[in-house]
Amino acid sequence: MRFVLFLSSTRVGSSFTGVGSWGDRVGSVIKARAEKAGHEVSVWDPKVLNFPMLQQPIQMLPDKSTIPQWMMDCKKELEEADAFLTCCAEYNSQIPPALTNMLDHFPPASFRHRPVGITTYSVSSGGGMRVQAPLKVMVTDLGMLTVPASVKVDFVNKKFDEQGVCTDAKMEEYVDRMISETAWYAQAIKNHKTSCGLPSA
Ligand SMILES: Cc1cc2nc3c(=O)[nH]c(=O)nc-3n(C[C@H](O)[C@H](O)[C@H](O)COP(=O)(O)O)c2cc1C
């Protein structure tokens, strides 16, 4: 399967919990486990892609000839994905604005009829439990189907050694289950699209 994995953090530099974003490490685990299971993963990291603050979503631009090529390339990648994955921090119980901003650039049609496997994380005991609800609402609004096996990584700053290697086998097990379920739903939807097509608009 072809996955697009959305990261959410733009934090750089040191803080009292470590250096840079813990999402980079969680995201690396998700990517590695998905690749081990034979999937392709394209990582959308807001630190790297550096989306500007939203001016207009693609579908609201009156003159399509002004749409920048990078936006069209990103849209194509979304359309060609079989499934989506999130690696989402919890900021004040909400979705980090960089993730919302990134997704807001694209029409729901770019995401529809594909499953999404959700991972959230935090340095506290909740593992991003509170952001799971708003995140599920947002991805559902965009047309993605949330799979039941979501992952919550609690105490994320205690889950990696100094080299950034994951030291929590249980976390990898939960990630594997989430990936396997997401791939299962992606295959089921693909099969159904082949036999029945897409619903009329
Ligand atoms: C703006 C901000 C708000 C935060 N709010 C929460 C929160 O609501 N719940 C929580 O458990 N941790 C919260 N934290 C702590 C994060 O869990 C921790 O900083 C984590 O490393 C953030 O992910 P990142 O390192 O990928 O940016 C917050 C951190 C930031 C920077």
The ligand as an ORCA input file, in Angstrom:
! r2SCAN-3c Opt
* xyz 0 1
  C       2.216     24.479     22.650
  C       2.282     23.189     23.418
  C       1.159     22.706     24.049
  C       1.192     21.473     24.725
  N       0.029     20.960     25.242
  C       0.041     19.698     25.744
  C      -1.180     19.057     26.094
  O      -2.264     19.584     25.950
  N      -1.119     17.789     26.576
  C       0.076     17.133     26.764
  O       0.069     15.995     27.201
  N       1.253     17.712     26.403
  C       1.247     18.971     25.896
  N       2.426     19.562     25.498
  C       3.695     18.826     25.692
  C       3.929     17.918     24.507
  O       3.366     16.638     24.775
  C       5.424     17.760     24.234
  O       6.055     19.015     24.140
  C       5.674     16.968     22.954
  O       7.061     16.713     22.870
  C       5.203     17.756     21.722
  O       5.488     17.077     20.550
  P       6.704     17.526     19.630
  O       7.955     17.314     20.478
  O       6.694     16.613     18.440
  O       6.514     18.970     19.282
  C       2.406     20.765     24.815
  C       3.556     21.277     24.172
  C       3.490     22.450     23.466
  C       4.724     22.931     22.741
*
